[in-house]
Amino acid sequence: MSNITGTSFTVTWSSLFQTNQTYWVVLSSTFDVKIWETSHTMMEMMELLPGVLYNVTVTPHACGGQGNTLSILVRTDAQTLDATARLTNIPFAADLQNTSSEAFKNLSVSIIEEIYQSLSPEMKAMVDSGQVLIQIKSFSLGSVVVNFNIIFTTTENQDIKNVSTALLHSLMNSSKYTVDENNTSIYDFDECASGDNDCSQWATCTNTWGSYTCVCKDGFISISQRPGRVCQVAKDFLLSSNIRESTLYLGQEECGVNGSNATHVQLTVAWDECGTMLVHNDTFYTASTILLNTMDSYISPSGTVEVPKIRLDVPVMCSYMRSMLISADFGSLGYDMIKDVITGLGLFQVTVELMNGTVPLPYNYSLSPEEVVVVEVRLNTSSQQIKVVINMCWATPTPNPADTNRYIFLNNRCSLNTYTTVLMNGNSSTSRVSVQIFSFVNLNMIYVHCQVQICVQTGSTTCVPDCVQRTSRSSNTIGAAVGSTGPLLRSNDESLEEQYNTLHLVGMSCLGVGLSLFFIIGFVCLFYYHRNRIGHYNFSVKPKQENFTYLMFNT
């Protein structure tokens, strides 16, 4: 980090691979999140708010995959004070306790406008330029107590004391609000106690009026532009304290140095050894140990007896966000896994891919309902103890794995229908499931999503699920992630069997209709043939009236 001001700073990073690589840069705060994609290794963040703690993360991307994410906290330059004022001429309402309510927003805008109206032209110019910010934090009962922050970017002509006094007097001179002068005050905002600072974990944060300072702890040196933001152990400090490299250890004396160079000493330890503790919550995994040294005397090259001047007691902690890292939990692992995390990428990459047997399917591939697709999940680890397990798979019509319109075909590591077959699961760093997806999914286009678990197989434990009893065997599941792939298109071509069945059905139907017409036409022809041959007959139950004259002959 460099060139840090109240509204901007510059962030730079480096990479071992410079070709065909891009970076996703995320700048986040309590107010906003911004995302960029760049091929450069430097970015200038501009138009920022003063006195705000920003989190910057950089993630490299190349060849369809991503590397480990680096992050750093940066607080833009500013001085911050807290202030309160009691307004006696307006009633308190319950909605004022809700920062999202219209009542809260309207009153906040109104108070800031009233403060602005009575300011001097010089102070108004500072507010307009963003050098001075007023942030309403909350309203409380009695009548209405306003709690707000005054954030000031230091200038040569003004200081935080003059600015805060001017703002408070401006509010007291308001023609709209009556301010109780006996219940109006300005006091310091403690950035150290609140955690709203960017000091290194190896630095001491000291609160000052309107600001704070960071100082690296004993045995550490600052390597950042602003002191105490990035701290490293100083090798010179070890020499001046008569501490030999060979006397250093992590947690226990047998866990000593295993490598060094002119500037650094390397100590490597498994997370379940030498007193290393591992804790986790919903957000982070943290491995912690202590750097110590023995106090044994020794003979220096000059022949004098030397004794270490101090005993080190330096906590060493490595924290990883769960959303970025699938890492340690509980159970016995050993060195291989923690080496992947610390000396390798520091990140497990899970790849979900659609296959035709062992050949990857191309993008926008089409399948018929009878065709089988193989969902293959791979994990980038060389450890024989770490296995990848497909816990759940489903299909959706959109790329969003949280889409409520989903078709689950594998759950609890086992298939849910006759169209799904688990080929291998939990045996190695690769798992495979075959499925006739369009046999039960009536969509023209789908995306496939799988929830993947990282399992550690130690001792008698196994990561292979028991789908006969539909239960998971004893294992250490140390993390989970969701991978997505697709799309897959439904083929418009019917299979040969379907075409044969369709033609057979149409042919039989046509034959039936033809025979029916043949018999009907034959019967009609036969009827008219006989009628013309023997004449016309009229049969009636009722006799017809005879229309003729009788002639009588008497002989």
DRENDO-653117 format. One record per residue (C-alpha): x, y, z. Coordinates in steps of 0.25 Angstrom, whole numbers, plus 5000, padded with zeros to 4 digits. Last residue first. Layout:
BEGIN
XYZ ...
REM end
This chain:
BEGIN
451947424733 451947554742 453247634740 453547744750 454547844748 455247904761 455848044759 457248084764 457948164775 458248074787 458548134800 459848084806 459847974816 460548014829 461647914833 462447964821 463547894813 463947964800 464747874790 465547924779 466147834768 466847704769 468147734762 468347884765 468147854780 469147744780 470247834774 469947944783 470147864796 471447804791 471947934788 471647994802 472247864809 473547884801 473648024804 473447994819 474347884819 475447954812 475348084820 475547994833 476747924827 477348064823 477148124837 477748004844 478948004834 479148154837 479148134852 480048014850 481048104842 480948224852 481248134864 482448064857 482948194852 482948244866 483548124872 484648124862 484948264864 484948244879 485848124877 486748204868 486848314879 486148444877 486948574872 486448704879 487648684889 487448754902 488548854905 489648854916 490148984922 490948954929 491748954942 491648984957 492448964969 491948974983 492948964995 493048885008 494148875019 494848785029 494048665028 494748565037 494248425035 493348315041 492448255031 491248335025 489948265025 488948215015 489048065020 489448025006 490048155002 491148145011 492048265008 493548255005 494248355014 494848255023 495348245038 496248135043 497448225044 497348355036 496448395024 496248545023 495048585016 494848715007 493348725003 492748764990 491348814988 491048794973 490348884963 489948844949 489348954939 488248924930 487648954917 486348894910 485748854923 484948724926 485948674936 485648524939 486248454926 487048584923 488048554934 488448414930 489448414941 490948374944 491648414957 493148424959 494048464970 495548504969 496448534981 496348384985 495348284990 494248384995 493348354983 493448264971 492548224960 491248264967 490048234958 488848324955 487748284946 487148194956 486848304966 487348374978 488848344977 489748344990 490748444996 489648505006 488848544993 489048514978 487948544967 487348674972 486548744962 486548894965 485549014963 485849084976 487149144969 488249144979 489249084970 489049204961 489549174946 488049164942 487149044939 487548964951 488248824953 488648764966 489748694973 490048664987 491148604996 492248584985 493448544994 494848584991 495948514999 497148565007 498048465013 498848435001 499348575000 499648624986 498548724986 497748794975 496348734977 495548674965 494048664963 493548584951 492048584947 491948474936 490848494925 489948384921 489148384908 487748334908 487048464910 487848524898 489048614901 489548744895 490848804898 490848954901 492348964904 493048834900 493048704908 494248664915 494748524911 494848414921 493448354919 492748474913 493148574924 492548694931 493548764940 493548814955 494848864959 495248884974 496348974977 496948964991 497649094996 498849135003 499549114990 500749034995 501649065007 500549095017 499249015012 499848905005 500948885016 499748885026 499248755019 500548685018 501048715032 500048625040 498548605039 497948555052 496548605055 495948745056 495748855045 496848905036 496648965022 495648995011 496049135008 495349255002 493949255008 494449195021 495349315022 496749275027 497549315039 498949285042 499449315056 500849325063 500949375077 502249425081 502849385095 504349415093 505249405105 506149525106 507649555108 508149415103 509349375110 510849385105 512049335110 513249395103 514249325094 514149425082 513349325074 512349325085 512249215096 510749185100 509749205111 508449135110 507149225110 506349145100 505549215090 504049225087 503049255076 501649215080 500549145073 499249175066 498349115054 497149205051 495949165042 495049275040 493549315037 492549215043 493549185054 494949115055 496049075065 497349005063 498349005074 499848965072 500448905084 501648835077 500748755068 499348765062 499648875052 500848815047 502148895049 503048975040 504149075045 504849155035 505849265038 505949385029 506949495024 508249425020 507649285019 506949185028 506349045029 505848935039 505849025052 505248955064 504048865068 504748785079 504748905088 503148905089 502249015084 503049065072 504549065074 505749165073 507049125080 507749085067 507549225062 508449285073 507849385082 508849485087 507849595087 508649675077 508649555068 507149525069 506849675067 507649675054 506749555049 505549655050 504249585051 503249655041 502249765043 501249815032 500349935037 501249975049 501750105042 501150155029 501950125017 502049985021 503249895025 503149915040 504149835049 503849725059 504549675071 503849765081 502449805075 502249885063 501650025066 500250065061 499650205064 498250255066 497350365062 496350475067 497150495080 498050375081 497850235083 499050135083 499050015074 500149915077 500749845065 500849695062 499449685058 499749795048 498949925050 497849955040 496850015050 495350015053 495549905064 494649985073 495649985085 496750035075 495950135068 495450205080 494550325076 494950445084 493850525091 492950645087 491850685096 490350745096 489450715108 489650855115 489450925102 488050865100 487850895086 486550945080 486350915066 485850995054 486551125056 487851055057 488951135065 489251005074 489550925061 490551025056 491151025070 491350875068 491950885054 492951005058 493450925070 493750805062 494450885052 495350955062 495750835070 495950755057 497050845052 496950955041 497851035032 498950925029 497950815026 497450685033 496350615027 495250615037 494150515041 493050565051 492250455056 490850455061 489950425073 488650515073 487850505086 486350525084 485550565096 486150485103 486150355095 487250315086 487550345071 488750275064 489950285056 489850415048 491050435039 491650575037 492750585027 493850685026 494850685015 493850645005 493950764996 492550814999 492850805014 494150875013 493550985005 492451005015 493451015026 494151135018 492751195015 492451195030 491451095035 490051135039 489351065027 490150935028 489750895042 488350915038 488550825026 489150715034 487950715044 486950705032 487650595025 487750515038 486250545042 485850495028 486650365028 486250325042 484750355039 484850285026 485350155033 486650085030 487350135042 486250075051 486250145065 485650265059 484350185056 484050175071 483750325071 484350435080 483650565080 484350695075 484650825082 485750775092 486850735083 488050675091 489350675084 490450565084 491850565077 492850455073 494250495067 494950445055 496250485049 496550445034 497450365025 496850245018 496850125026 497450005019 497249855022 497949755014 497549625006 498249524997 497349414990 498049284986 498049254971 496849234962 496449144951 495949154936 497349164930 497749274939 497149364950 497849434962 497049474974 497349614980 496649654993 496549804998 495749825011 495449975014 495350045028 494750185026 495350305031 495250385018 494250335008 494850284994 494750344981 496050274976 496650134978 497950134969 498249994964 499549924962 499849784957 499249794943 498349694936 497049754942 495749714947 495049804956 494049794968 493449904977 492649874990 492049994998 491750055011 492249955022 493549945013 493949865001 494949874990 495049744982 496149724971 496049604962 497349584955 497649544941 498749444936 499149414922 500649424925 501149484938 501349364947 502149374960 501149484964 501349624970 500449724977 500249874977 499149964984 499050114983 498250204992 497050294991 496050394998 496750435011 498150405006 498950275005 500050284994 500550144997 500050005000 
REM end
